[in-house]
Amino acid sequence: MSHSQTHDVIVIGAGFAGLYSVHKLRDQMGLDVTAFEAASGVGGTWFWNRYPGARCDIESIHYSYSFSEELQQEWNWPERYAGQPEILDYLNHVADRFDLRRNIQFNTRVTSMVWDEENSFWRVGTDDGKTTTARYVISGAGNLSVPKEPDFPGVKDFQGDVYVTGNWPQEPVDFTGKRVGVIGNWPQEPVDFTGKRVGVIGTGSSGIQAITEIAKQAGHLTVFQRTPNFATPIGNGPIDPELYADQKARYAELRKEARNHVQGVPLEAPLPSAIEVSAEKRKEVYDKRYAQGGFRMFLSTFADIYHSKASNDTAADYIRGKIQERVVDPAVAELLSPTDHPYAAKRPAFENGYFEAFNQDNVELVDVKSNPIERVTATGLNTTTDEYEFDVLVLATGFDAMTGPLMAMGIVGRNGERLQDKWADGPETYLGITVNGFPNLFLITGPQSPSVLYNMPLAIEDHVDFATAAIAHLNEHDLAIIEADAEAEKAWVDHANEKAAESLLPEANSWFMGSNIPGKPRRCLVYVGGAPTYRAICDEVVAEGYRGFELSPAVELAQL
Ligand code: NA7
């Protein structure tokens, strides 16, 4: 039986991707759009990750929307790298400024998404028991939005409070999503660690940020570290008003430069090779970039540290040397110094006083590589050799990244094929945004796109622009279905895998490779070929009439 859909487009999520999608589809294209958001407010990642110290590690002048000149001129960031509260304020401002909330249904999680062959639309089920249909679905469900299930038993037995960095208790928000003062004890006041015995498991980017802050409050902090990370200074501070005024005056130019940089940030170019310069010159470059902070240590030093092990070793040695300088106890410094993976084979972490925290009397580092965690107990945890006690447990154990959020939505494509089955051996996408067998579904910053290797707001804008341009193209040509060809998809997967193999990423176990989750296929989840190259490929695909896609009318139209 033929039905007409409830909406033109369903958008999933109200983070950076969902908000821009709603604006673009509704206000620029005049389409009927509705969005579902599991949280009670906008913000996506920045709604859920409210742990102490949560902060962006790309400078905010760049880590922000570029689609509206007025927006980028009127908003003022307080610090070079905004903290989570400021980014959440920004996204609330965007939602208000563009009047986006009226098209977003909050507190509503997508639980199923089934392609209706007969009607050529998606049936989207939500946890309020309703089904909504739309010709197209744009998923802005996020890359890091499903926290990893602990892979040790007993968390439920713990008698104290347990907090997960990726799902941190919220401060009170009003119905518009704005943060308000504390109302009674709802939902929870910001967590106060003062004087408490705290255990933190995990020393990735989240753990490193949280540990630095919790160490300032806790009576005793025990950090359970399995693998140390190459953390370098973030270089945060107040914004220099003169520089800021200059940047704002040439924002368009800045964005152009950003989009032509692999990171999506107009960082200074690196020198070609770390091993072709003298030791003095190498040190001079590393000293300068380490002090300047952020991704400069990685991307503005030497171009070959990402591909050549010998060059990479020089950066790794330099960072290990800094850890030895900053940590007083040599044994602790040794434990904090990574040796099992090349620098930047995992996502580099950025810090502000992390290593100095381990010089405090109240902070203890426990190596759970040599003595793994066996279980959490009622009063703490047991490793294979020791017992530890604490009042509060913080899990900074990461995410089922990239594919996790998509697999969690119960997506079923043509012929009843489940996304979980199609991706049983790892994700298969065309351009990291579409999937053969799953028509009219766009995965914003999906697996095998540059996504997290790039500056996320720009990566998101590029993808939303691609998806919405495709929808506009179909509408203009009386077409209604866009689907990636199987061959084009296979070629893209092969290309993405080849690019990954040329990089150092496969040399580490990380969420980039899916190897942080037991049983998850070990596949590179990001496109390593670089955002500018990727964008050029997407532009070519569009210029050649959506090369690699099949475009067709809706089934019922075809049957007329
Ligand atoms: P990450 O980077 O995946 O870090 C997770 C941390 O948790 C990491 O140190 C893990 O050690 C540790 N972990 C996970 N499971 C265990 C067990 N069973 N025992 C001990 N330690 C464990 O997640 P983040 O949230 O910090 O960062 C994710 C991204 O968010 C980040 O890259 C930025 O892009 C923003 P391991 O390294 O696996 O030995």
Residues whose N, C-alpha, C, O or C-beta is under 5 A from the ligand:
A	BS01	NA7	D151 I201 G202 T203 G204 S205 S206 G207 F224 R226 T227 R347 V368 A396 T397 G398 F399 W511 N516
